[in-house]
Amino acid sequence: MVHMDFVVHGPAVTGKAYFSALDADLRPLCRDVVVPLERDTRPMSAFRGDTLFVVQNRVTAASVVTTMVSSFGVAGCS
């Protein structure tokens, strides 16, 4: 699960993302591992196998859009 805590300051949006996982017996494997995010983005996340992918779009002051895709291995939350 990815949990987002957004903070809005006027037109600026900041926040933090956290990853948590349970095993098949619903025991915690890891809790609230911070997922690094850029400032002023609204990230989207997806899983494939044991990898978490995070897509972030950012619009700069010059109205240029930058898209970043990051991947994080989450097997055993190491």
C-alpha positions as a printed Julia matrix, in Angstrom:
78×3 Matrix{Float64}:
  0.0     0.0     0.0
  1.17    3.52   -0.73
 -0.2     6.21    1.55
  0.0     9.9     0.64
  0.0    12.84    3.05
 -0.57   15.99    0.96
 -0.12   19.54    2.24
 -1.52   22.46    0.21
 -0.01   25.93    0.61
 -1.99   28.15   -1.8
 -1.03   27.04   -5.31
  1.86   24.86   -4.07
  1.33   21.22   -3.16
  3.85   19.29   -1.11
  3.61   16.05    0.77
  5.1    12.72    1.62
  4.46    9.19    0.4
  4.91    6.06    2.49
  4.99    2.37    1.51
  3.74   -0.39    3.82
  3.36   -4.13    3.15
  1.89   -7.22    4.82
  2.78  -10.87    4.3
  0.26  -13.58    3.35
 -0.68  -13.98    7.04
 -1.33  -10.22    7.33
  1.78   -9.64    9.44
  3.66   -6.4     8.74
  6.72   -6.77    6.5
  7.48   -3.08    6.66
  5.69    0.05    7.75
  5.85    3.62    6.53
  8.97    3.42    4.37
  9.38    6.9     2.87
  9.03    7.06   -0.93
 11.1     9.99   -2.25
  9.03   12.57   -4.15
  9.79   15.76   -6.01
  8.18   18.99   -4.84
  4.94   20.18   -6.49
  3.97   16.86   -8.04
  0.96   14.62   -7.78
  2.51   11.16   -8.01
  0.87    7.99   -9.24
  2.08    4.57   -8.15
  1.79    1.03   -9.48
  3.22   -2.38   -8.59
  4.58   -5.13  -10.76
  6.02   -8.15   -8.99
  8.24   -6.86   -6.2
  8.78   -3.41   -7.73
  7.01   -0.15   -6.91
  6.88    2.34   -9.79
  6.19    6.03   -9.14
  5.33    8.44  -11.97
  5.61   12.16  -11.25
  4.65   15.02  -13.54
  5.96   18.47  -12.77
  5.15   21.8   -14.45
  7.92   24.37  -14.13
  7.53   28.15  -13.99
  8.31   28.22  -17.73
  5.28   25.93  -18.34
  7.52   22.99  -19.23
  6.26   19.56  -18.2
  8.77   17.04  -16.89
  7.78   13.4   -16.33
  9.86   11.13  -14.13
  9.45    7.41  -13.52
 11.21    5.91  -10.51
 11.33    2.26   -9.48
 11.97    0.8    -6.04
 12.52   -2.83   -5.14
 10.2    -3.77   -2.28
 10.83   -7.52   -1.85
 10.97   -7.94    1.9
 11.07   -4.13    2.12
 14.83   -4.05    2.06
